Amino acid sequence: MGLIRNYFSFLVGTACGVYIAQNYEVPNIKKVVHSALFTAKVVEEKYRKPKSDKDDV
């Protein structure tokens, strides 16, 4: 009984996660993170200060 009591919230959370993943359109997190990082990289390159000749020395 102690094992079930200790892991009850984990088991309920897992069961709810499986139900939601099967019945609803959950976005692919890996794809969302990849697109966010790509967008951040593009914005960073767009607004980066241009290098001056003094920085090379």
HTML snippet that shows the backbone in 3Dmol.js (N, CA, C, O; Angstrom):
<script src="https://3Dmol.org/build/3Dmol-min.js"></script>
<div id="view" style="width:600px;height:400px;position:relative"></div>
<script>
const pdb = `
ATOM      1  N   MET A   1       0.824  -1.202   0.000  1.00  0.00           N
ATOM      2  CA  MET A   1       0.000   0.000   0.000  1.00  0.00           C
ATOM      3  C   MET A   1       0.859   1.254   0.000  1.00  0.00           C
ATOM      4  O   MET A   1       0.479   2.265  -0.589  1.00  0.00           O
ATOM      5  N   GLY A   2       2.004   1.198   0.649  1.00  0.00           N
ATOM      6  CA  GLY A   2       2.864   2.366   0.736  1.00  0.00           C
ATOM      7  C   GLY A   2       3.423   2.782  -0.612  1.00  0.00           C
ATOM      8  O   GLY A   2       3.598   3.972  -0.876  1.00  0.00           O
ATOM      9  N   LEU A   3       3.705   1.802  -1.470  1.00  0.00           N
ATOM     10  CA  LEU A   3       4.259   2.105  -2.782  1.00  0.00           C
ATOM     11  C   LEU A   3       3.251   2.867  -3.633  1.00  0.00           C
ATOM     12  O   LEU A   3       3.609   3.840  -4.297  1.00  0.00           O
ATOM     13  N   ILE A   4       2.018   2.440  -3.616  1.00  0.00           N
ATOM     14  CA  ILE A   4       0.972   3.114  -4.397  1.00  0.00           C
ATOM     15  C   ILE A   4       0.711   4.507  -3.837  1.00  0.00           C
ATOM     16  O   ILE A   4       0.489   5.448  -4.599  1.00  0.00           O
ATOM     17  N   ARG A   5       0.735   4.648  -2.531  1.00  0.00           N
ATOM     18  CA  ARG A   5       0.492   5.944  -1.908  1.00  0.00           C
ATOM     19  C   ARG A   5       1.600   6.931  -2.256  1.00  0.00           C
ATOM     20  O   ARG A   5       1.325   8.108  -2.486  1.00  0.00           O
ATOM     21  N   ASN A   6       2.838   6.470  -2.298  1.00  0.00           N
ATOM     22  CA  ASN A   6       3.961   7.359  -2.582  1.00  0.00           C
ATOM     23  C   ASN A   6       3.987   7.809  -4.035  1.00  0.00           C
ATOM     24  O   ASN A   6       4.384   8.940  -4.318  1.00  0.00           O
ATOM     25  N   TYR A   7       3.576   6.956  -4.956  1.00  0.00           N
ATOM     26  CA  TYR A   7       3.665   7.264  -6.380  1.00  0.00           C
ATOM     27  C   TYR A   7       2.315   7.570  -7.017  1.00  0.00           C
ATOM     28  O   TYR A   7       2.188   7.539  -8.241  1.00  0.00           O
ATOM     29  N   PHE A   8       1.313   7.864  -6.203  1.00  0.00           N
ATOM     30  CA  PHE A   8      -0.029   8.119  -6.716  1.00  0.00           C
ATOM     31  C   PHE A   8      -0.059   9.310  -7.667  1.00  0.00           C
ATOM     32  O   PHE A   8      -0.639   9.209  -8.748  1.00  0.00           O
ATOM     33  N   SER A   9       0.545  10.430  -7.299  1.00  0.00           N
ATOM     34  CA  SER A   9       0.511  11.615  -8.156  1.00  0.00           C
ATOM     35  C   SER A   9       1.281  11.372  -9.450  1.00  0.00           C
ATOM     36  O   SER A   9       0.880  11.867 -10.503  1.00  0.00           O
ATOM     37  N   PHE A  10       2.377  10.622  -9.392  1.00  0.00           N
ATOM     38  CA  PHE A  10       3.124  10.291 -10.598  1.00  0.00           C
ATOM     39  C   PHE A  10       2.280   9.422 -11.534  1.00  0.00           C
ATOM     40  O   PHE A  10       2.251   9.662 -12.741  1.00  0.00           O
ATOM     41  N   LEU A  11       1.607   8.435 -10.996  1.00  0.00           N
ATOM     42  CA  LEU A  11       0.772   7.543 -11.809  1.00  0.00           C
ATOM     43  C   LEU A  11      -0.413   8.291 -12.422  1.00  0.00           C
ATOM     44  O   LEU A  11      -0.743   8.068 -13.587  1.00  0.00           O
ATOM     45  N   VAL A  12      -1.045   9.161 -11.667  1.00  0.00           N
ATOM     46  CA  VAL A  12      -2.171   9.939 -12.183  1.00  0.00           C
ATOM     47  C   VAL A  12      -1.695  10.910 -13.254  1.00  0.00           C
ATOM     48  O   VAL A  12      -2.364  11.075 -14.275  1.00  0.00           O
ATOM     49  N   GLY A  13      -0.566  11.549 -13.044  1.00  0.00           N
ATOM     50  CA  GLY A  13      -0.017  12.468 -14.034  1.00  0.00           C
ATOM     51  C   GLY A  13       0.355  11.762 -15.320  1.00  0.00           C
ATOM     52  O   GLY A  13       0.126  12.293 -16.407  1.00  0.00           O
ATOM     53  N   THR A  14       0.923  10.578 -15.214  1.00  0.00           N
ATOM     54  CA  THR A  14       1.270   9.796 -16.395  1.00  0.00           C
ATOM     55  C   THR A  14       0.029   9.381 -17.161  1.00  0.00           C
ATOM     56  O   THR A  14      -0.014   9.475 -18.387  1.00  0.00           O
ATOM     57  N   ALA A  15      -0.981   8.921 -16.437  1.00  0.00           N
ATOM     58  CA  ALA A  15      -2.228   8.506 -17.086  1.00  0.00           C
ATOM     59  C   ALA A  15      -2.906   9.697 -17.773  1.00  0.00           C
ATOM     60  O   ALA A  15      -3.417   9.557 -18.884  1.00  0.00           O
ATOM     61  N   CYS A  16      -2.915  10.845 -17.133  1.00  0.00           N
ATOM     62  CA  CYS A  16      -3.512  12.042 -17.748  1.00  0.00           C
ATOM     63  C   CYS A  16      -2.707  12.475 -18.976  1.00  0.00           C
ATOM     64  O   CYS A  16      -3.290  12.870 -19.985  1.00  0.00           O
ATOM     65  N   GLY A  17      -1.390  12.406 -18.901  1.00  0.00           N
ATOM     66  CA  GLY A  17      -0.552  12.763 -20.029  1.00  0.00           C
ATOM     67  C   GLY A  17      -0.772  11.859 -21.224  1.00  0.00           C
ATOM     68  O   GLY A  17      -0.816  12.330 -22.361  1.00  0.00           O
ATOM     69  N   VAL A  18      -0.909  10.578 -20.984  1.00  0.00           N
ATOM     70  CA  VAL A  18      -1.175   9.625 -22.069  1.00  0.00           C
ATOM     71  C   VAL A  18      -2.530   9.908 -22.689  1.00  0.00           C
ATOM     72  O   VAL A  18      -2.667   9.902 -23.912  1.00  0.00           O
ATOM     73  N   TYR A  19      -3.534  10.158 -21.856  1.00  0.00           N
ATOM     74  CA  TYR A  19      -4.881  10.443 -22.360  1.00  0.00           C
ATOM     75  C   TYR A  19      -4.878  11.703 -23.223  1.00  0.00           C
ATOM     76  O   TYR A  19      -5.458  11.716 -24.309  1.00  0.00           O
ATOM     77  N   ILE A  20      -4.231  12.753 -22.745  1.00  0.00           N
ATOM     78  CA  ILE A  20      -4.197  14.025 -23.483  1.00  0.00           C
ATOM     79  C   ILE A  20      -3.448  13.858 -24.798  1.00  0.00           C
ATOM     80  O   ILE A  20      -3.886  14.366 -25.830  1.00  0.00           O
ATOM     81  N   ALA A  21      -2.313  13.147 -24.770  1.00  0.00           N
ATOM     82  CA  ALA A  21      -1.521  12.958 -25.983  1.00  0.00           C
ATOM     83  C   ALA A  21      -2.286  12.164 -27.038  1.00  0.00           C
ATOM     84  O   ALA A  21      -2.109  12.399 -28.233  1.00  0.00           O
ATOM     85  N   GLN A  22      -3.119  11.240 -26.619  1.00  0.00           N
ATOM     86  CA  GLN A  22      -3.856  10.408 -27.566  1.00  0.00           C
ATOM     87  C   GLN A  22      -5.104  11.099 -28.109  1.00  0.00           C
ATOM     88  O   GLN A  22      -5.504  10.841 -29.244  1.00  0.00           O
ATOM     89  N   ASN A  23      -5.712  11.960 -27.328  1.00  0.00           N
ATOM     90  CA  ASN A  23      -7.013  12.503 -27.710  1.00  0.00           C
ATOM     91  C   ASN A  23      -6.991  13.960 -28.165  1.00  0.00           C
ATOM     92  O   ASN A  23      -7.994  14.454 -28.679  1.00  0.00           O
ATOM     93  N   TYR A  24      -5.891  14.644 -27.989  1.00  0.00           N
ATOM     94  CA  TYR A  24      -5.804  16.039 -28.385  1.00  0.00           C
ATOM     95  C   TYR A  24      -4.576  16.241 -29.252  1.00  0.00           C
ATOM     96  O   TYR A  24      -3.643  15.438 -29.217  1.00  0.00           O
ATOM     97  N   GLU A  25      -4.575  17.312 -30.030  1.00  0.00           N
ATOM     98  CA  GLU A  25      -3.443  17.608 -30.908  1.00  0.00           C
ATOM     99  C   GLU A  25      -2.402  18.396 -30.118  1.00  0.00           C
ATOM    100  O   GLU A  25      -2.460  19.623 -30.041  1.00  0.00           O
ATOM    101  N   VAL A  26      -1.468  17.685 -29.545  1.00  0.00           N
ATOM    102  CA  VAL A  26      -0.413  18.286 -28.741  1.00  0.00           C
ATOM    103  C   VAL A  26       0.766  18.586 -29.665  1.00  0.00           C
ATOM    104  O   VAL A  26       1.188  17.708 -30.418  1.00  0.00           O
ATOM    105  N   PRO A  27       1.310  19.813 -29.623  1.00  0.00           N
ATOM    106  CA  PRO A  27       2.416  20.141 -30.531  1.00  0.00           C
ATOM    107  C   PRO A  27       3.686  19.362 -30.175  1.00  0.00           C
ATOM    108  O   PRO A  27       3.907  18.987 -29.023  1.00  0.00           O
ATOM    109  N   ASN A  28       4.501  19.137 -31.189  1.00  0.00           N
ATOM    110  CA  ASN A  28       5.784  18.473 -31.001  1.00  0.00           C
ATOM    111  C   ASN A  28       6.744  19.481 -30.385  1.00  0.00           C
ATOM    112  O   ASN A  28       7.127  20.448 -31.043  1.00  0.00           O
ATOM    113  N   ILE A  29       7.133  19.270 -29.142  1.00  0.00           N
ATOM    114  CA  ILE A  29       7.948  20.224 -28.401  1.00  0.00           C
ATOM    115  C   ILE A  29       9.316  20.414 -29.059  1.00  0.00           C
ATOM    116  O   ILE A  29       9.836  21.529 -29.100  1.00  0.00           O
ATOM    117  N   LYS A  30       9.893  19.337 -29.569  1.00  0.00           N
ATOM    118  CA  LYS A  30      11.203  19.435 -30.204  1.00  0.00           C
ATOM    119  C   LYS A  30      11.146  20.359 -31.413  1.00  0.00           C
ATOM    120  O   LYS A  30      12.071  21.138 -31.641  1.00  0.00           O
ATOM    121  N   LYS A  31      10.074  20.280 -32.184  1.00  0.00           N
ATOM    122  CA  LYS A  31       9.914  21.123 -33.365  1.00  0.00           C
ATOM    123  C   LYS A  31       9.699  22.586 -32.959  1.00  0.00           C
ATOM    124  O   LYS A  31      10.245  23.491 -33.591  1.00  0.00           O
ATOM    125  N   VAL A  32       8.920  22.815 -31.923  1.00  0.00           N
ATOM    126  CA  VAL A  32       8.653  24.178 -31.449  1.00  0.00           C
ATOM    127  C   VAL A  32       9.937  24.831 -30.937  1.00  0.00           C
ATOM    128  O   VAL A  32      10.199  25.997 -31.235  1.00  0.00           O
ATOM    129  N   VAL A  33      10.731  24.095 -30.176  1.00  0.00           N
ATOM    130  CA  VAL A  33      11.984  24.638 -29.645  1.00  0.00           C
ATOM    131  C   VAL A  33      12.956  24.926 -30.782  1.00  0.00           C
ATOM    132  O   VAL A  33      13.629  25.957 -30.776  1.00  0.00           O
ATOM    133  N   HIS A  34      13.032  24.027 -31.752  1.00  0.00           N
ATOM    134  CA  HIS A  34      13.939  24.238 -32.885  1.00  0.00           C
ATOM    135  C   HIS A  34      13.559  25.505 -33.655  1.00  0.00           C
ATOM    136  O   HIS A  34      14.435  26.295 -34.007  1.00  0.00           O
ATOM    137  N   SER A  35      12.277  25.708 -33.918  1.00  0.00           N
ATOM    138  CA  SER A  35      11.858  26.905 -34.650  1.00  0.00           C
ATOM    139  C   SER A  35      12.091  28.177 -33.827  1.00  0.00           C
ATOM    140  O   SER A  35      12.434  29.216 -34.391  1.00  0.00           O
ATOM    141  N   ALA A  36      11.913  28.110 -32.514  1.00  0.00           N
ATOM    142  CA  ALA A  36      12.164  29.277 -31.665  1.00  0.00           C
ATOM    143  C   ALA A  36      13.645  29.636 -31.660  1.00  0.00           C
ATOM    144  O   ALA A  36      13.996  30.814 -31.724  1.00  0.00           O
ATOM    145  N   LEU A  37      14.515  28.637 -31.585  1.00  0.00           N
ATOM    146  CA  LEU A  37      15.952  28.910 -31.613  1.00  0.00           C
ATOM    147  C   LEU A  37      16.385  29.462 -32.964  1.00  0.00           C
ATOM    148  O   LEU A  37      17.238  30.347 -33.029  1.00  0.00           O
ATOM    149  N   PHE A  38      15.804  28.948 -34.038  1.00  0.00           N
ATOM    150  CA  PHE A  38      16.129  29.455 -35.366  1.00  0.00           C
ATOM    151  C   PHE A  38      15.704  30.918 -35.501  1.00  0.00           C
ATOM    152  O   PHE A  38      16.452  31.737 -36.035  1.00  0.00           O
ATOM    153  N   THR A  39      14.512  31.241 -35.019  1.00  0.00           N
ATOM    154  CA  THR A  39      14.019  32.619 -35.070  1.00  0.00           C
ATOM    155  C   THR A  39      14.902  33.548 -34.236  1.00  0.00           C
ATOM    156  O   THR A  39      15.200  34.665 -34.657  1.00  0.00           O
ATOM    157  N   ALA A  40      15.316  33.091 -33.062  1.00  0.00           N
ATOM    158  CA  ALA A  40      16.196  33.900 -32.213  1.00  0.00           C
ATOM    159  C   ALA A  40      17.531  34.140 -32.894  1.00  0.00           C
ATOM    160  O   ALA A  40      18.084  35.236 -32.807  1.00  0.00           O
ATOM    161  N   LYS A  41      18.051  33.129 -33.569  1.00  0.00           N
ATOM    162  CA  LYS A  41      19.322  33.274 -34.283  1.00  0.00           C
ATOM    163  C   LYS A  41      19.199  34.293 -35.415  1.00  0.00           C
ATOM    164  O   LYS A  41      20.099  35.109 -35.613  1.00  0.00           O
ATOM    165  N   VAL A  42      18.089  34.251 -36.159  1.00  0.00           N
ATOM    166  CA  VAL A  42      17.874  35.197 -37.255  1.00  0.00           C
ATOM    167  C   VAL A  42      17.767  36.623 -36.720  1.00  0.00           C
ATOM    168  O   VAL A  42      18.353  37.545 -37.289  1.00  0.00           O
ATOM    169  N   VAL A  43      17.034  36.807 -35.645  1.00  0.00           N
ATOM    170  CA  VAL A  43      16.870  38.144 -35.054  1.00  0.00           C
ATOM    171  C   VAL A  43      18.216  38.648 -34.533  1.00  0.00           C
ATOM    172  O   VAL A  43      18.553  39.818 -34.716  1.00  0.00           O
ATOM    173  N   GLU A  44      18.982  37.775 -33.888  1.00  0.00           N
ATOM    174  CA  GLU A  44      20.282  38.173 -33.353  1.00  0.00           C
ATOM    175  C   GLU A  44      21.225  38.594 -34.476  1.00  0.00           C
ATOM    176  O   GLU A  44      21.946  39.582 -34.336  1.00  0.00           O
ATOM    177  N   GLU A  45      21.229  37.865 -35.577  1.00  0.00           N
ATOM    178  CA  GLU A  45      22.092  38.218 -36.701  1.00  0.00           C
ATOM    179  C   GLU A  45      21.646  39.510 -37.370  1.00  0.00           C
ATOM    180  O   GLU A  45      22.475  40.278 -37.858  1.00  0.00           O
ATOM    181  N   LYS A  46      20.339  39.753 -37.394  1.00  0.00           N
ATOM    182  CA  LYS A  46      19.811  40.946 -38.027  1.00  0.00           C
ATOM    183  C   LYS A  46      20.182  42.209 -37.246  1.00  0.00           C
ATOM    184  O   LYS A  46      20.500  43.230 -37.855  1.00  0.00           O
ATOM    185  N   TYR A  47      20.149  42.160 -35.918  1.00  0.00           N
ATOM    186  CA  TYR A  47      20.369  43.342 -35.100  1.00  0.00           C
ATOM    187  C   TYR A  47      21.766  43.410 -34.487  1.00  0.00           C
ATOM    188  O   TYR A  47      22.013  44.251 -33.623  1.00  0.00           O
ATOM    189  N   ARG A  48      22.670  42.554 -34.910  1.00  0.00           N
ATOM    190  CA  ARG A  48      24.033  42.566 -34.401  1.00  0.00           C
ATOM    191  C   ARG A  48      24.760  43.816 -34.890  1.00  0.00           C
ATOM    192  O   ARG A  48      24.567  44.256 -36.023  1.00  0.00           O
ATOM    193  N   LYS A  49      25.599  44.380 -34.021  1.00  0.00           N
ATOM    194  CA  LYS A  49      26.392  45.530 -34.424  1.00  0.00           C
ATOM    195  C   LYS A  49      27.406  45.094 -35.472  1.00  0.00           C
ATOM    196  O   LYS A  49      27.968  44.003 -35.377  1.00  0.00           O
ATOM    197  N   PRO A  50      27.641  45.927 -36.456  1.00  0.00           N
ATOM    198  CA  PRO A  50      28.664  45.563 -37.451  1.00  0.00           C
ATOM    199  C   PRO A  50      30.045  45.625 -36.808  1.00  0.00           C
ATOM    200  O   PRO A  50      30.314  46.469 -35.953  1.00  0.00           O
ATOM    201  N   LYS A  51      30.918  44.706 -37.242  1.00  0.00           N
ATOM    202  CA  LYS A  51      32.279  44.690 -36.714  1.00  0.00           C
ATOM    203  C   LYS A  51      33.060  45.891 -37.250  1.00  0.00           C
ATOM    204  O   LYS A  51      32.929  46.259 -38.417  1.00  0.00           O
ATOM    205  N   SER A  52      33.855  46.481 -36.398  1.00  0.00           N
ATOM    206  CA  SER A  52      34.734  47.577 -36.834  1.00  0.00           C
ATOM    207  C   SER A  52      36.137  47.020 -36.995  1.00  0.00           C
ATOM    208  O   SER A  52      36.438  45.924 -36.523  1.00  0.00           O
ATOM    209  N   ASP A  53      36.994  47.782 -37.663  1.00  0.00           N
ATOM    210  CA  ASP A  53      38.372  47.353 -37.885  1.00  0.00           C
ATOM    211  C   ASP A  53      39.153  47.300 -36.578  1.00  0.00           C
ATOM    212  O   ASP A  53      40.126  46.553 -36.473  1.00  0.00           O
ATOM    213  N   LYS A  54      38.751  48.067 -35.597  1.00  0.00           N
ATOM    214  CA  LYS A  54      39.457  48.111 -34.316  1.00  0.00           C
ATOM    215  C   LYS A  54      39.278  46.815 -33.522  1.00  0.00           C
ATOM    216  O   LYS A  54      40.126  46.472 -32.698  1.00  0.00           O
ATOM    217  N   ASP A  55      38.174  46.091 -33.766  1.00  0.00           N
ATOM    218  CA  ASP A  55      37.912  44.850 -33.039  1.00  0.00           C
ATOM    219  C   ASP A  55      38.857  43.734 -33.460  1.00  0.00           C
ATOM    220  O   ASP A  55      39.077  42.798 -32.691  1.00  0.00           O
ATOM    221  N   ASP A  56      39.418  43.809 -34.655  1.00  0.00           N
ATOM    222  CA  ASP A  56      40.280  42.752 -35.160  1.00  0.00           C
ATOM    223  C   ASP A  56      41.653  42.749 -34.495  1.00  0.00           C
ATOM    224  O   ASP A  56      42.340  41.728 -34.512  1.00  0.00           O
ATOM    225  N   VAL A  57      42.058  43.857 -33.918  1.00  0.00           N
ATOM    226  CA  VAL A  57      43.408  43.989 -33.355  1.00  0.00           C
ATOM    227  C   VAL A  57      43.490  43.423 -31.991  1.00  0.00           C
ATOM    228  O   VAL A  57      44.554  43.453 -31.373  1.00  0.00           O
TER     229      VAL A  57
END
`;
const viewer = $3Dmol.createViewer("view");
viewer.addModel(pdb, "pdb");
viewer.setStyle({}, {cartoon: {color: "spectrum"}});
viewer.zoomTo();
viewer.render();
</script>
